[in-house]
Amino acid sequence: MHASEEYEYEATWILPMVYKVPNVESLAVEITDILNQSFNSTLTKEECIGIAQQIWEQIRE
């Protein structure tokens, strides 16, 4: 998995969270918070669960 340059800054915040949270759902919450702060958006955990699952599988499993 490779973060595009557009999300490189956010990836530096998201990737360490993979090791700090206990499960995919928690990672989705963290991703949601990071992206919403970075892009002033209103994403939900449900919208971020897919990417959280992909990241989790690539790194944790």
C-alpha atoms as one frame of an Amber mdcrd trajectory, in Angstrom:
protein
   0.000   0.000   0.000   1.393   3.369  -0.971   0.065   6.753   0.077  -0.150
   9.241  -2.740   1.677  12.498  -2.200  -1.667  14.104  -1.508  -2.039  12.013
   1.677   1.606  11.677   2.677   1.262  14.000   5.678  -1.814  12.147   6.937
  -0.098   8.800   6.480   2.611   9.899   8.922  -0.142  10.246  11.552  -2.210
   7.219  10.564   0.483   4.554  10.327   1.677   4.799  13.953  -1.950   4.445
  15.065  -2.012   0.933  13.618   0.218  -0.148  16.521  -1.573   1.904  19.188
  -5.171   0.822  18.664  -6.625  -2.607  19.487  -8.729  -3.214  16.361  -9.859
  -2.069  12.923 -12.834  -0.136  14.286 -10.571   1.946  16.510  -8.238   2.557
  13.595 -11.210   3.746  11.522 -12.071   6.254  14.257  -8.493   7.553  14.280
  -8.370   7.792  10.481 -11.685   9.646  10.506 -10.389  12.143  13.059  -7.106
  12.693  11.220  -8.724  13.193   7.820 -11.478  15.422   9.166  -8.931  17.665
  10.878  -6.609  17.719   7.887  -9.210  18.417   5.232 -11.885  20.123   7.331
 -14.298  17.401   6.266 -17.105  15.484   7.947 -16.286  11.862   7.178 -17.780
   9.150   9.358 -16.181   6.020  10.788 -18.307   3.993   8.377 -16.770   5.833
   5.429 -13.249   5.089   6.688 -13.678   1.464   7.779 -12.692   0.093   4.351
  -9.340   1.853   4.229  -8.780   1.033   7.906  -9.312  -2.657   7.088  -6.863
  -2.491   4.178  -4.197  -0.765   6.255  -4.731  -3.159   9.172  -4.376  -6.226
   6.932  -1.239  -4.900   5.233   0.514  -4.066   8.487  -0.908  -6.121  11.343
  -1.701  -9.465   9.720
